[in-house]
Amino acid sequence: MPEGHTIHRLARDQAKDLVGHQLGASSPQGRFAEGAALLDRSTLEATEAHGKHLVHRYDNGQILYVHLGLIGKFRRRKLDTELIGAIRLRLEGPERAWELVGPMRCELIDEDELDTILSKLGPDPLGPKPDVDEFARRLQRRRIPIAAALLDQSVVSGIGNVYRSEICFLCGIDPRRPAKELSDTEMEELWASTVEQLEIGVRLNRIVTVSRDEVDKPLSRLNRTERLYAYKRGGMECRRCGDEIKSDEVGARKVWWCPTCQS
């Protein structure tokens, strides 16, 4: 599932291409035909990212809500590109089109529905007012392992399975520790690392957690096997200490960690 950096990057890139323009909207697949008809020839006023949730606001009062889910994607295309696949929604701006395929949700909702969705979310590390104190308060109520708490979108918005493994590694925290047992200093460090890593993810448009000082080429040029410290590296040597990366199931999903760096 795309994590928070992806949604914030989409909101930013779509704002550059589409905001302030009257758009052509269609649903080649047909499953969002009525919604597309209501958006067609309206002007996009704003794009918003809230954790893993993407919102468009239009000048005719329509609010488009998208959650990509496990397989959803928004693709940036040239206007004359051949339509390929089951495109739920296609938005055409003056120079580029954006095509939505495979989303978990793609709906027109009202302000009350949006408020209900957002009220269930924890603080967003990439939001306009990142709130470390609220993050700490929500962690202190959780007896579950910290790796499970980080996946709970009511604790913090936008973290998925990749970032939870990597952020715990960067902070030297065993992902199996109960969340409420973390010290204030550890919670602050966890939050600061989350903000930093998601900001890097937005900038590079991919998850890259290794330090620039530990690789011999720019972060943007690292391949998939070079970008991360722990995630899906079970049985391999830790990049920092050489110990074997371990894995276990936490929060119904597998997590990876170094028993030495995260003792």
LUMGU-413388 format. One record per residue: z, x, y of N, C-alpha, C in turn; residue number from 1; residue in one letter. Coordinates in nm, 3 decimals, always signed. Last residue first. Layout:
> Z,X,Y,Z,X,Y,Z,X,Y,NUM,a
...
***
This chain:
> +2.020,+1.877,-0.335,+2.138,+1.871,-0.421,+2.243,+1.782,-0.358,263,s
> +1.753,+1.921,-0.266,+1.816,+1.792,-0.239,+1.940,+1.773,-0.325,262,q
> +1.672,+2.168,-0.352,+1.662,+2.141,-0.208,+1.733,+2.012,-0.170,261,c
> +1.726,+2.122,-0.632,+1.788,+2.230,-0.557,+1.788,+2.201,-0.407,260,t
> +1.579,+1.903,-0.724,+1.724,+1.905,-0.748,+1.796,+2.018,-0.675,259,p
> +1.344,+1.739,-0.536,+1.379,+1.871,-0.584,+1.531,+1.877,-0.603,258,c
> +1.182,+1.427,-0.631,+1.270,+1.508,-0.549,+1.292,+1.644,-0.613,257,w
> +1.026,+1.102,-0.628,+1.023,+1.242,-0.667,+1.115,+1.322,-0.575,256,w
> +1.027,+0.773,-0.775,+1.051,+0.861,-0.661,+1.061,+1.004,-0.713,255,v
> +0.878,+0.469,-0.880,+0.911,+0.609,-0.906,+0.927,+0.685,-0.776,254,k
> +1.043,+0.154,-0.835,+0.926,+0.240,-0.820,+0.970,+0.386,-0.838,253,r
> +1.273,+0.007,-0.838,+1.161,-0.044,-0.919,+1.033,+0.037,-0.901,252,a
> +1.461,+0.167,-0.710,+1.405,+0.053,-0.639,+1.278,+0.002,-0.705,251,g
> +1.356,+0.442,-0.887,+1.457,+0.395,-0.793,+1.396,+0.282,-0.712,250,v
> +1.299,+0.642,-1.158,+1.268,+0.511,-1.100,+1.385,+0.466,-1.013,249,e
> +1.225,+0.990,-1.101,+1.303,+0.883,-1.163,+1.262,+0.752,-1.097,248,d
> +1.154,+1.340,-1.124,+1.120,+1.203,-1.085,+1.208,+1.106,-1.160,247,s
> +1.157,+1.680,-0.990,+1.197,+1.575,-1.085,+1.150,+1.439,-1.036,246,k
> +1.017,+1.999,-0.967,+1.028,+1.867,-0.907,+1.057,+1.763,-1.015,245,i
> +1.187,+2.297,-1.041,+1.095,+2.194,-1.090,+1.121,+2.060,-1.022,244,e
> +1.206,+2.553,-0.782,+1.263,+2.470,-0.888,+1.162,+2.362,-0.928,243,d
> +1.097,+2.679,-0.561,+1.043,+2.712,-0.692,+1.102,+2.634,-0.807,242,g
> +1.158,+2.627,-0.298,+1.254,+2.704,-0.377,+1.204,+2.742,-0.515,241,c
> +0.924,+2.512,-0.176,+1.020,+2.591,-0.099,+1.110,+2.679,-0.185,240,r
> +0.768,+2.367,-0.347,+0.700,+2.459,-0.256,+0.798,+2.552,-0.184,239,r
> +0.869,+2.342,-0.682,+0.897,+2.307,-0.542,+0.832,+2.411,-0.453,238,c
> +0.628,+2.316,-0.941,+0.726,+2.395,-0.868,+0.743,+2.343,-0.725,237,e
> +0.605,+2.007,-1.133,+0.548,+2.120,-1.059,+0.658,+2.195,-0.985,236,m
> +0.728,+1.785,-1.234,+0.698,+1.894,-1.326,+0.639,+2.017,-1.260,235,g
> +0.585,+1.572,-0.989,+0.679,+1.588,-1.100,+0.635,+1.697,-1.197,234,g
> +0.457,+1.505,-0.761,+0.451,+1.645,-0.799,+0.549,+1.675,-0.913,233,r
> +0.461,+1.259,-0.629,+0.370,+1.277,-0.742,+0.352,+1.424,-0.782,232,k
> +0.614,+1.400,-0.349,+0.550,+1.280,-0.404,+0.444,+1.316,-0.509,231,y
> +0.692,+1.655,-0.239,+0.753,+1.599,-0.359,+0.671,+1.489,-0.426,230,a
> +0.534,+1.761,-0.025,+0.634,+1.842,-0.092,+0.674,+1.785,-0.229,229,y
> +0.178,+1.745,+0.058,+0.310,+1.688,+0.035,+0.402,+1.785,-0.038,228,l
> -0.079,+1.856,+0.078,-0.021,+1.789,+0.193,+0.126,+1.753,+0.180,227,r
> -0.224,+1.961,-0.133,-0.154,+2.055,-0.045,-0.068,+1.986,+0.061,226,e
> -0.374,+1.780,-0.267,-0.273,+1.852,-0.345,-0.187,+1.943,-0.259,225,t
> -0.560,+1.691,-0.078,-0.453,+1.602,-0.124,-0.343,+1.674,-0.199,224,r
> -0.609,+1.965,+0.159,-0.655,+1.865,+0.062,-0.535,+1.788,+0.007,223,n
> -0.599,+2.029,+0.510,-0.534,+2.035,+0.380,-0.592,+1.930,+0.286,222,l
> -0.692,+2.009,+0.764,-0.786,+2.058,+0.664,-0.725,+2.069,+0.525,221,r
> -0.491,+1.936,+0.934,-0.602,+1.841,+0.919,-0.700,+1.883,+0.810,220,s
> -0.329,+2.161,+0.946,-0.286,+2.046,+0.867,-0.401,+1.950,+0.840,219,l
> -0.508,+2.475,+0.915,-0.463,+2.358,+0.993,-0.427,+2.240,+0.904,218,p
> -0.368,+2.715,+0.680,-0.479,+2.650,+0.748,-0.429,+2.528,+0.824,217,k
> -0.162,+2.808,+0.522,-0.248,+2.906,+0.589,-0.372,+2.846,+0.654,216,d
> +0.175,+2.680,+0.549,+0.038,+2.676,+0.496,-0.049,+2.769,+0.580,215,v
> +0.414,+2.677,+0.677,+0.415,+2.707,+0.534,+0.277,+2.700,+0.469,214,e
> +0.395,+2.595,+0.936,+0.436,+2.733,+0.913,+0.428,+2.775,+0.766,213,d
> +0.347,+2.327,+0.921,+0.235,+2.415,+0.957,+0.269,+2.561,+0.929,212,r
> +0.504,+2.169,+0.644,+0.513,+2.234,+0.774,+0.393,+2.325,+0.797,211,s
> +0.393,+1.864,+0.492,+0.423,+2.007,+0.485,+0.421,+2.068,+0.626,210,v
> +0.307,+1.603,+0.524,+0.446,+1.634,+0.557,+0.478,+1.782,+0.553,209,t
> +0.073,+1.375,+0.596,+0.084,+1.520,+0.577,+0.225,+1.559,+0.619,208,v
> -0.113,+1.096,+0.552,+0.023,+1.146,+0.536,+0.019,+1.295,+0.504,207,i
> -0.349,+1.028,+0.816,-0.316,+1.049,+0.676,-0.173,+1.103,+0.670,206,r
> -0.416,+1.053,+1.081,-0.469,+0.939,+1.006,-0.455,+0.961,+0.855,205,n
> -0.302,+1.232,+1.250,-0.396,+1.286,+1.151,-0.467,+1.177,+1.072,204,l
> -0.147,+1.055,+1.409,-0.235,+1.154,+1.471,-0.342,+1.204,+1.374,203,r
> -0.001,+0.910,+1.220,-0.091,+0.840,+1.311,-0.193,+0.938,+1.368,202,v
> +0.144,+1.120,+1.099,+0.052,+1.038,+1.020,-0.047,+0.963,+1.107,201,g
> +0.303,+1.203,+1.310,+0.203,+1.295,+1.257,+0.099,+1.218,+1.178,200,i
> +0.460,+0.972,+1.325,+0.377,+1.010,+1.440,+0.268,+1.109,+1.398,199,e
> +0.589,+0.985,+1.080,+0.495,+0.876,+1.105,+0.406,+0.905,+1.225,198,l
> +0.745,+1.217,+1.121,+0.642,+1.216,+1.018,+0.542,+1.102,+1.038,197,q
> +0.917,+1.143,+1.338,+0.827,+1.258,+1.347,+0.713,+1.250,+1.246,196,e
> +1.055,+0.922,+1.230,+0.975,+0.908,+1.352,+0.873,+1.020,+1.360,195,v
> +1.180,+1.051,+1.010,+1.089,+0.938,+0.990,+0.997,+0.920,+1.111,194,t
> +1.342,+1.239,+1.136,+1.235,+1.285,+1.048,+1.132,+1.175,+1.024,193,s
> +1.518,+1.065,+1.268,+1.436,+1.157,+1.346,+1.318,+1.209,+1.263,192,a
> +1.638,+0.938,+1.044,+1.561,+0.861,+1.141,+1.466,+0.952,+1.220,191,w
> +1.767,+1.155,+0.924,+1.670,+1.076,+0.848,+1.580,+0.998,+0.942,190,l
> +1.941,+1.231,+1.126,+1.835,+1.323,+1.084,+1.726,+1.250,+1.008,189,e
> +2.106,+1.006,+1.131,+2.031,+1.045,+1.251,+1.916,+1.138,+1.216,188,e
> +2.212,+1.020,+0.873,+2.133,+0.904,+0.913,+2.049,+0.935,+1.036,187,m
> +2.351,+1.263,+0.887,+2.239,+1.248,+0.793,+2.151,+1.130,+0.830,186,e
> +2.545,+1.198,+1.077,+2.450,+1.305,+1.104,+2.328,+1.294,+1.013,185,t
> +2.690,+1.001,+0.946,+2.619,+0.967,+1.069,+2.512,+1.072,+1.099,184,d
> +2.628,+1.034,+0.587,+2.705,+1.056,+0.710,+2.623,+1.014,+0.831,183,s
> +2.581,+0.798,+0.326,+2.527,+0.901,+0.415,+2.613,+0.913,+0.540,182,l
> +2.674,+0.586,+0.185,+2.753,+0.709,+0.177,+2.698,+0.820,+0.266,181,e
> +2.496,+0.378,+0.193,+2.614,+0.368,+0.280,+2.699,+0.494,+0.278,180,k
> +2.306,+0.446,-0.004,+2.272,+0.454,+0.138,+2.396,+0.458,+0.226,179,a
> +2.386,+0.654,-0.279,+2.402,+0.525,-0.212,+2.381,+0.538,-0.062,178,p
> +2.133,+0.880,-0.395,+2.263,+0.859,-0.329,+2.271,+0.719,-0.268,177,r
> +1.882,+0.930,-0.486,+1.964,+0.838,-0.566,+2.101,+0.811,-0.503,176,r
> +1.757,+1.124,-0.337,+1.714,+0.985,-0.318,+1.798,+0.884,-0.395,175,p
> +1.945,+1.363,-0.173,+1.913,+1.313,-0.307,+1.876,+1.165,-0.295,174,d
> +1.819,+1.520,+0.110,+1.902,+1.410,+0.060,+1.854,+1.368,-0.078,173,i
> +1.682,+1.692,+0.282,+1.771,+1.747,+0.180,+1.864,+1.645,+0.119,172,g
> +1.492,+1.603,+0.453,+1.630,+1.595,+0.501,+1.730,+1.648,+0.399,171,c
> +1.262,+1.630,+0.305,+1.273,+1.704,+0.431,+1.416,+1.707,+0.484,170,l
> +1.315,+1.447,+0.095,+1.302,+1.590,+0.071,+1.326,+1.669,+0.199,169,f
> +1.314,+1.205,+0.232,+1.436,+1.247,+0.164,+1.432,+1.397,+0.134,168,c
> +1.045,+1.212,+0.310,+1.149,+1.218,+0.412,+1.283,+1.257,+0.350,167,i
> +0.908,+1.193,+0.063,+0.891,+1.309,+0.150,+1.003,+1.322,+0.252,166,e
> +0.985,+0.946,-0.045,+1.006,+1.069,-0.121,+1.004,+1.190,-0.028,165,s
> +0.905,+0.775,+0.163,+1.046,+0.780,+0.124,+1.077,+0.906,+0.044,164,r
> +0.625,+0.812,+0.189,+0.715,+0.862,+0.293,+0.860,+0.868,+0.247,163,y
> +0.538,+0.688,-0.052,+0.509,+0.828,-0.022,+0.611,+0.882,+0.078,162,v
> +0.625,+0.422,-0.045,+0.671,+0.510,-0.151,+0.645,+0.658,-0.122,161,n
> +0.685,+0.347,+0.306,+0.643,+0.314,+0.171,+0.685,+0.422,+0.074,160,g
> +0.795,+0.218,+0.612,+0.807,+0.324,+0.513,+0.767,+0.270,+0.376,159,i
> +0.784,-0.004,+0.785,+0.670,+0.086,+0.777,+0.679,+0.196,+0.674,158,g
> +1.105,-0.060,+0.916,+0.969,-0.109,+0.899,+0.870,+0.006,+0.884,157,s
> +1.417,-0.083,+0.756,+1.330,-0.004,+0.844,+1.186,-0.044,+0.813,156,v
> +1.538,-0.312,+0.646,+1.619,-0.199,+0.689,+1.541,-0.115,+0.790,155,v
> +1.346,-0.484,+0.570,+1.448,-0.539,+0.658,+1.545,-0.431,+0.706,154,s
> +1.196,-0.342,+0.391,+1.141,-0.358,+0.525,+1.238,-0.425,+0.622,153,q
> +1.305,-0.108,+0.178,+1.341,-0.243,+0.223,+1.296,-0.259,+0.368,152,d
> +1.269,+0.154,+0.126,+1.156,+0.065,+0.095,+1.180,-0.077,+0.144,151,l
> +1.514,+0.259,+0.186,+1.403,+0.295,+0.274,+1.279,+0.211,+0.246,150,l
> +1.670,+0.170,-0.027,+1.691,+0.113,+0.107,+1.574,+0.142,+0.199,149,a
> +1.581,+0.336,-0.232,+1.554,+0.192,-0.240,+1.569,+0.127,-0.103,148,a
> +1.678,+0.580,-0.141,+1.533,+0.565,-0.162,+1.494,+0.419,-0.175,147,a
> +1.954,+0.537,-0.141,+1.885,+0.551,-0.014,+1.734,+0.534,-0.030,146,i
> +2.065,+0.281,-0.371,+2.023,+0.419,-0.340,+1.943,+0.424,-0.210,145,p
> +2.286,+0.023,-0.234,+2.176,+0.068,-0.317,+2.138,+0.212,-0.282,144,i
> +2.460,-0.070,-0.054,+2.518,+0.010,-0.162,+2.409,+0.070,-0.250,143,r
> +2.423,-0.111,+0.288,+2.354,-0.107,+0.160,+2.425,-0.014,+0.061,142,r
> +2.524,-0.101,+0.539,+2.555,-0.223,+0.462,+2.500,-0.217,+0.320,141,r
> +2.425,+0.126,+0.654,+2.567,+0.125,+0.619,+2.608,+0.002,+0.540,140,q
> +2.163,+0.057,+0.722,+2.188,+0.144,+0.606,+2.333,+0.134,+0.560,139,l
> +2.211,-0.091,+0.953,+2.155,-0.158,+0.835,+2.172,-0.073,+0.709,138,r
> +2.313,+0.102,+1.125,+2.394,-0.016,+1.091,+2.342,-0.083,+0.965,137,r
> +2.094,+0.278,+1.145,+2.218,+0.323,+1.081,+2.304,+0.204,+1.040,136,a
> +1.912,+0.110,+1.283,+1.877,+0.167,+1.153,+2.004,+0.208,+1.078,135,f
> +2.049,+0.079,+1.521,+2.027,-0.037,+1.435,+1.990,+0.006,+1.294,134,e
> +2.040,+0.344,+1.612,+2.170,+0.280,+1.589,+2.155,+0.159,+1.498,133,d
> +1.771,+0.397,+1.650,+1.842,+0.468,+1.544,+1.975,+0.401,+1.513,132,v
> +1.508,+0.233,+1.739,+1.652,+0.209,+1.749,+1.725,+0.274,+1.632,131,d
> +1.229,+0.257,+1.957,+1.289,+0.296,+1.828,+1.442,+0.294,+1.838,130,p
> +1.054,+0.074,+2.127,+1.195,+0.107,+2.148,+1.259,+0.140,+2.014,129,k
> +0.792,+0.049,+2.037,+0.815,+0.090,+2.176,+0.958,+0.129,+2.205,128,p
> +0.774,+0.192,+1.699,+0.777,+0.085,+1.796,+0.807,+0.136,+1.937,127,g
> +0.788,+0.364,+1.493,+0.678,+0.384,+1.586,+0.673,+0.275,+1.694,126,l
> +1.003,+0.274,+1.343,+1.009,+0.409,+1.399,+0.900,+0.438,+1.501,125,p
> +1.125,-0.043,+1.386,+1.001,+0.028,+1.358,+1.009,+0.167,+1.421,124,d
> +1.407,-0.202,+1.231,+1.346,-0.129,+1.343,+1.224,-0.050,+1.298,123,p
> +1.321,-0.465,+0.993,+1.410,-0.366,+1.052,+1.339,-0.294,+1.165,122,g
> +1.220,-0.809,+1.001,+1.191,-0.666,+0.990,+1.302,-0.581,+1.052,121,l
> +1.246,-1.073,+1.047,+1.293,-1.025,+0.916,+1.277,-0.874,+0.901,120,k
> +1.121,-1.128,+1.282,+1.267,-1.133,+1.281,+1.326,-1.080,+1.150,119,s
> +0.852,-1.136,+1.225,+0.906,-1.014,+1.286,+1.059,-1.012,+1.283,118,l
> +0.824,-1.396,+1.116,+0.787,-1.276,+1.039,+0.858,-1.153,+1.093,117,i
> +0.908,-1.553,+1.332,+0.978,-1.562,+1.204,+0.950,-1.438,+1.118,116,t
> +0.717,-1.490,+1.525,+0.858,-1.456,+1.549,+0.937,-1.457,+1.420,115,d
> +0.493,-1.606,+1.403,+0.500,-1.461,+1.422,+0.644,-1.416,+1.445,114,l
> +0.561,-1.875,+1.418,+0.541,-1.812,+1.287,+0.550,-1.661,+1.297,113,e
> +0.565,-1.904,+1.697,+0.687,-1.926,+1.619,+0.676,-1.861,+1.481,112,d
> +0.298,-1.859,+1.769,+0.402,-1.766,+1.813,+0.530,-1.781,+1.733,111,e
> +0.086,-1.923,+1.479,+0.134,-1.947,+1.616,+0.250,-1.852,+1.647,110,d
> -0.197,-1.769,+1.312,-0.063,-1.824,+1.316,-0.023,-1.849,+1.461,109,i
> -0.455,-1.721,+1.093,-0.426,-1.753,+1.232,-0.291,-1.822,+1.234,108,l
> -0.458,-1.455,+0.847,-0.434,-1.593,+0.890,-0.428,-1.601,+1.042,107,e
> -0.449,-1.285,+0.572,-0.535,-1.286,+0.690,-0.534,-1.430,+0.740,106,c
> -0.284,-1.094,+0.330,-0.281,-1.209,+0.420,-0.375,-1.185,+0.537,105,r
> -0.385,-0.892,+0.171,-0.291,-0.986,+0.111,-0.281,-1.113,+0.195,104,m
> -0.739,-0.817,+0.193,-0.603,-0.823,+0.247,-0.515,-0.917,+0.166,103,p
> -1.013,-0.738,+0.113,-0.900,-0.736,+0.021,-0.760,-0.750,+0.078,102,g
> -1.141,-0.615,+0.422,-1.164,-0.648,+0.281,-1.031,-0.644,+0.206,101,v
> -1.279,-0.635,+0.738,-1.155,-0.649,+0.661,-1.188,-0.692,+0.519,100,l
> -1.452,-0.434,+0.962,-1.461,-0.524,+0.848,-1.332,-0.519,+0.766,99,e
> -1.563,-0.397,+1.289,-1.453,-0.372,+1.197,-1.458,-0.477,+1.087,98,w
> -1.826,-0.234,+1.470,-1.773,-0.351,+1.400,-1.656,-0.305,+1.312,97,a
> -1.916,-0.111,+1.798,-1.870,-0.096,+1.661,-1.823,-0.228,+1.604,96,r
> -2.006,-0.186,+2.051,-2.063,-0.068,+1.987,-2.026,-0.052,+1.841,95,e
> -1.892,-0.432,+2.126,-2.019,-0.389,+2.189,-2.085,-0.271,+2.118,94,p
> -1.776,-0.568,+1.810,-1.762,-0.536,+1.951,-1.893,-0.488,+2.008,93,g
> -1.721,-0.793,+1.559,-1.823,-0.709,+1.621,-1.796,-0.694,+1.770,92,e
> -1.545,-0.830,+1.265,-1.534,-0.841,+1.410,-1.632,-0.743,+1.473,91,l
> -1.525,-1.006,+0.971,-1.600,-0.901,+1.042,-1.592,-0.930,+1.191,90,r
> -1.328,-1.073,+0.689,-1.348,-1.093,+0.833,-1.425,-0.975,+0.889,89,l
> -1.374,-1.027,+0.416,-1.299,-1.146,+0.459,-1.327,-1.178,+0.606,88,r
> -1.628,-0.922,+0.223,-1.572,-0.903,+0.357,-1.505,-1.032,+0.404,87,i
> -1.682,-0.789,-0.056,-1.628,-0.920,-0.019,-1.554,-0.908,+0.114,86,a
> -1.973,-0.569,-0.017,-1.843,-0.612,-0.067,-1.802,-0.747,-0.013,85,g
> -2.148,-0.486,+0.277,-2.122,-0.453,+0.137,-1.982,-0.502,+0.100,84,i
> -2.404,-0.514,+0.507,-2.277,-0.572,+0.463,-2.260,-0.548,+0.313,83,l
> -2.540,-0.227,+0.665,-2.556,-0.333,+0.566,-2.419,-0.383,+0.520,82,e
> -2.495,-0.167,+1.012,-2.466,-0.130,+0.874,-2.483,-0.251,+0.782,81,t
> -2.525,-0.203,+1.282,-2.641,-0.232,+1.198,-2.620,-0.195,+1.052,80,d
> -2.284,-0.122,+1.393,-2.323,-0.262,+1.403,-2.437,-0.297,+1.308,79,l
> -2.081,+0.085,+1.181,-2.186,+0.070,+1.281,-2.235,-0.075,+1.280,78,k
> -1.728,+0.027,+1.121,-1.868,+0.035,+1.080,-1.961,+0.036,+1.202,77,r
> -1.416,+0.071,+0.978,-1.491,+0.083,+1.103,-1.637,+0.111,+1.068,76,r
> -1.232,-0.146,+0.773,-1.332,-0.039,+0.780,-1.404,-0.044,+0.914,75,r
> -0.923,-0.208,+0.642,-1.005,-0.237,+0.759,-1.101,-0.120,+0.775,74,f
> -0.812,-0.323,+0.322,-0.862,-0.216,+0.409,-0.935,-0.275,+0.528,73,k
> -0.584,-0.396,+0.051,-0.657,-0.431,+0.172,-0.698,-0.310,+0.255,72,g
> -0.426,-0.352,-0.167,-0.565,-0.306,-0.174,-0.644,-0.333,-0.047,71,i
> -0.162,-0.437,-0.113,-0.187,-0.320,-0.197,-0.328,-0.265,-0.186,70,l
> -0.148,-0.547,+0.230,-0.102,-0.551,+0.091,-0.142,-0.424,+0.017,69,g
> -0.223,-0.597,+0.495,-0.322,-0.542,+0.402,-0.279,-0.550,+0.257,68,l
> -0.186,-0.868,+0.689,-0.106,-0.777,+0.607,-0.199,-0.727,+0.497,67,h
> -0.252,-1.004,+1.005,-0.307,-0.938,+0.886,-0.201,-0.852,+0.821,66,v
> -0.311,-1.267,+1.225,-0.209,-1.191,+1.154,-0.268,-1.136,+1.025,65,y
> -0.419,-1.359,+1.541,-0.463,-1.318,+1.407,-0.356,-1.230,+1.346,64,l
> -0.378,-1.619,+1.749,-0.309,-1.499,+1.702,-0.354,-1.471,+1.560,63,i
> -0.537,-1.775,+2.027,-0.530,-1.750,+1.884,-0.458,-1.618,+1.856,62,q
> -0.579,-1.807,+2.297,-0.448,-1.839,+2.243,-0.432,-1.814,+2.095,61,g
> -0.813,-1.709,+2.390,-0.807,-1.854,+2.368,-0.676,-1.897,+2.302,60,n
> -0.787,-1.436,+2.395,-0.773,-1.507,+2.522,-0.772,-1.658,+2.507,59,d
> -0.580,-1.314,+2.122,-0.707,-1.349,+2.186,-0.686,-1.436,+2.308,58,y
> -0.423,-1.054,+1.949,-0.405,-1.166,+2.039,-0.534,-1.189,+2.118,57,r
> -0.348,-0.941,+1.622,-0.446,-0.946,+1.732,-0.414,-1.069,+1.816,56,h
> -0.137,-0.737,+1.424,-0.153,-0.861,+1.502,-0.260,-0.841,+1.608,55,v
> -0.016,-0.619,+1.115,-0.111,-0.602,+1.225,-0.137,-0.736,+1.291,54,l
> +0.256,-0.469,+0.951,+0.194,-0.593,+0.995,+0.106,-0.567,+1.117,53,h
> +0.427,-0.271,+0.875,+0.305,-0.286,+0.797,+0.225,-0.411,+0.836,52,k
> +0.552,-0.231,+1.189,+0.567,-0.183,+1.052,+0.434,-0.190,+0.980,51,g
> +0.344,-0.380,+1.381,+0.487,-0.397,+1.355,+0.511,-0.356,+1.211,50,h
> +0.102,-0.343,+1.627,+0.146,-0.301,+1.494,+0.297,-0.317,+1.487,49,a
> -0.147,-0.523,+1.807,-0.008,-0.483,+1.790,+0.017,-0.442,+1.646,48,e
> -0.390,-0.558,+2.062,-0.361,-0.534,+1.920,-0.218,-0.482,+1.911,47,t
> -0.521,-0.796,+2.298,-0.426,-0.693,+2.259,-0.422,-0.680,+2.108,46,a
> -0.744,-0.958,+2.353,-0.661,-0.912,+2.463,-0.568,-0.798,+2.424,45,e
> -1.070,-1.033,+2.276,-0.948,-0.975,+2.222,-0.868,-0.913,+2.336,44,l
> -1.228,-1.332,+2.352,-1.200,-1.195,+2.395,-1.067,-1.149,+2.338,43,t
> -1.459,-1.516,+2.143,-1.338,-1.505,+2.224,-1.313,-1.357,+2.254,42,s
> -1.672,-1.534,+1.971,-1.702,-1.541,+2.113,-1.577,-1.549,+2.201,41,r
> -1.467,-1.646,+1.707,-1.601,-1.607,+1.751,-1.620,-1.635,+1.900,40,d
> -1.230,-1.758,+1.629,-1.225,-1.629,+1.700,-1.359,-1.591,+1.760,39,l
> -1.301,-1.985,+1.496,-1.213,-2.000,+1.611,-1.203,-1.871,+1.693,38,l
> -1.451,-1.878,+1.290,-1.519,-1.964,+1.386,-1.434,-1.982,+1.513,37,a
> -1.254,-1.752,+1.142,-1.353,-1.671,+1.212,-1.424,-1.752,+1.319,36,a
> -1.126,-1.977,+1.032,-1.056,-1.889,+1.125,-1.152,-1.805,+1.207,35,g
> -1.328,-2.076,+0.868,-1.275,-2.159,+0.976,-1.203,-2.074,+1.080,34,e
> -1.372,-1.857,+0.690,-1.479,-1.909,+0.775,-1.425,-1.990,+0.893,33,a
> -1.250,-1.702,+0.506,-1.185,-1.714,+0.636,-1.283,-1.771,+0.738,32,f
> -1.409,-1.694,+0.285,-1.271,-1.740,+0.266,-1.195,-1.755,+0.397,31,r
> -1.664,-1.586,+0.321,-1.646,-1.730,+0.332,-1.503,-1.779,+0.325,30,g
> -1.765,-1.331,+0.336,-1.713,-1.377,+0.208,-1.695,-1.528,+0.206,29,q
> -1.821,-1.312,+0.610,-1.930,-1.307,+0.511,-1.888,-1.356,+0.374,28,p
> -1.709,-1.450,+0.866,-1.645,-1.426,+0.737,-1.754,-1.426,+0.630,27,s
> -1.706,-1.332,+1.208,-1.764,-1.403,+1.095,-1.686,-1.370,+0.969,26,s
> -1.730,-1.290,+1.556,-1.643,-1.298,+1.438,-1.710,-1.381,+1.330,25,a
> -1.791,-1.094,+1.832,-1.853,-1.178,+1.732,-1.766,-1.175,+1.609,24,g
> -1.590,-1.090,+2.129,-1.627,-1.043,+1.996,-1.709,-1.146,+1.919,23,l
> -1.564,-0.960,+2.446,-1.591,-1.083,+2.371,-1.651,-1.042,+2.237,22,q
> -1.316,-0.711,+2.513,-1.454,-0.751,+2.487,-1.459,-0.886,+2.415,21,h
> -1.061,-0.622,+2.527,-1.130,-0.645,+2.653,-1.273,-0.691,+2.638,20,g
> -1.067,-0.428,+2.231,-0.988,-0.497,+2.334,-1.066,-0.504,+2.465,19,v
> -1.238,-0.269,+2.064,-1.253,-0.414,+2.073,-1.180,-0.482,+2.188,18,l
> -1.199,+0.009,+2.052,-1.331,-0.047,+2.024,-1.348,-0.191,+2.069,17,d
> -0.929,+0.051,+2.116,-1.034,+0.127,+2.185,-1.171,+0.062,+2.169,16,k
> -0.803,-0.120,+1.933,-0.789,-0.146,+2.077,-0.899,-0.073,+2.155,15,a
> -0.861,+0.006,+1.697,-0.926,-0.122,+1.725,-0.913,-0.159,+1.872,14,q
> -0.696,+0.231,+1.722,-0.841,+0.248,+1.715,-0.915,+0.118,+1.746,13,d
> -0.436,+0.111,+1.729,-0.484,+0.198,+1.837,-0.636,+0.208,+1.839,12,r
> -0.425,-0.029,+1.490,-0.406,-0.101,+1.616,-0.460,-0.019,+1.733,11,a
> -0.461,+0.184,+1.309,-0.560,+0.077,+1.318,-0.548,+0.003,+1.451,10,l
> -0.224,+0.325,+1.356,-0.352,+0.390,+1.386,-0.462,+0.285,+1.398,9,r
> -0.040,+0.137,+1.264,-0.037,+0.177,+1.404,-0.166,+0.247,+1.444,8,h
> -0.117,+0.132,+0.996,-0.128,+0.010,+1.076,-0.125,+0.045,+1.225,7,i
> -0.064,+0.395,+0.912,-0.199,+0.340,+0.900,-0.217,+0.220,+0.992,6,t
> +0.211,+0.423,+0.945,+0.122,+0.503,+1.029,-0.020,+0.449,+1.027,5,h
> +0.324,+0.251,+0.747,+0.324,+0.214,+0.888,+0.230,+0.293,+0.976,4,g
> +0.097,+0.252,+0.461,+0.228,+0.260,+0.525,+0.212,+0.246,+0.677,3,e
> -0.086,+0.060,+0.223,-0.084,+0.139,+0.347,+0.053,+0.136,+0.412,2,p
> +0.000,+0.085,-0.119,+0.000,+0.000,+0.000,+0.000,+0.088,+0.125,1,m
***
